[in-house]
Amino acid sequence: MKNSYSSLSIAIQDLQKEGYTADFNLCNTGIEHKHMKCIYSASELNVVKFYRFEGMSSPDDNTILYVIETTTGEKGLLVDAYGMYAGNVPRDLIEKLKIIK
């Protein structure tokens, strides 16, 4: 796993080769594994690493790529905009995904 990547797409391709193939999405109760149709709570997740990508022309292009492992052994990626905390995401999940500088 590299310390940085030049683009989001390159990071995703590289991390998928390392086995982070699950496609995670934020939902109202936690993080959903799209293909397995299951939802993980904050206590079932470990954020291994994260990468920030800032858009060259627009702040709307800012994203964060989270590298996640679950307590059940699933390894995957969560891509989200910087403004994810504005939605109905559970507080414990917000704390789990908080980026500390």
N, C-alpha and C positions, 0 to 999 in steps of 0.2 A: 504494500500500500504506500503510495507516494505521499509526500508532504503537501504537494500542490499539483494542480492541473491547469492547462491553458484554457480549457473549455469544459462546460458541463457534459457535452456528449462524449468527449474523450474520457472523462472521469468515469462516467457510467459504463462505457465499454470496458475499461480496464478493471473496474471493480467487479463487473459481472464475470470476467475471466477468473477472478479470485474467489468466485463462489457466491457473491452477493447478488443472487438472481431474483429473490422475491420482490414483488412490486407492492410497496406499502403506500397507503393513502391515509390522511387524517380524516377522522370522522368524529361525531359528537361524543362517542364513548371511548375513544382511544385511537389506535392505528389498525387499519384494516388490511389484511392480506387479500388482495384482489382475487387471486385465483383459487385460494383455499376457502374463501368466504368465511374467514374467522377474524375476530377482533382481539387485539392484545391491549391490555391496560398498561399504564406506566410501570407498574411493578414487574411486568413480564418482559421489559425491554432493557437493552443495554446499548447506549449510543457509543459506538466504537470510535468514531471520528466524524467530523463534519468538514465541509468545504463550502466556502462562500464564492459566489460568482456575481460580479457587478457588471451591469450592462454599460456598454460604451456610450450609447446615445440616449438612453432613457432609464430613469430610476425604476420604471415598471419592469425592467428586465432583471432585477436583482433576485437571485435565488440562493437557497441553501440546499446542499445535498447531504443528507444524514446517512451514515453507514450504520446499520442496525443489526443486532443479533438478539433473538428472543430466547426465553428460558426453555423453549421446546426445540431449540437448535436451528430455527429458520434464520437465514442470513439474507438481508435485502437492503433496499435503498428507498429513501423517502425524499422526494424533491418538493420543496415548497418555497413560496415567496417569503420575503422578510416579514410581511404583515400578517402572518398566520395567526398571531395571538389575538387578532380582532374578532375571530369567530367564536363558535360555541365549543371550544376545545377544553376538556377537563383540566382543572388547575394542576393536578399532579403530573399530567402530561406536559403542560407548559413548563413546569419546573424541570422535568427530565430533559426537555429539548432546549432549555435556555442556554444561550451561548455566553460563556464567561470569558471575558478578554484577559 
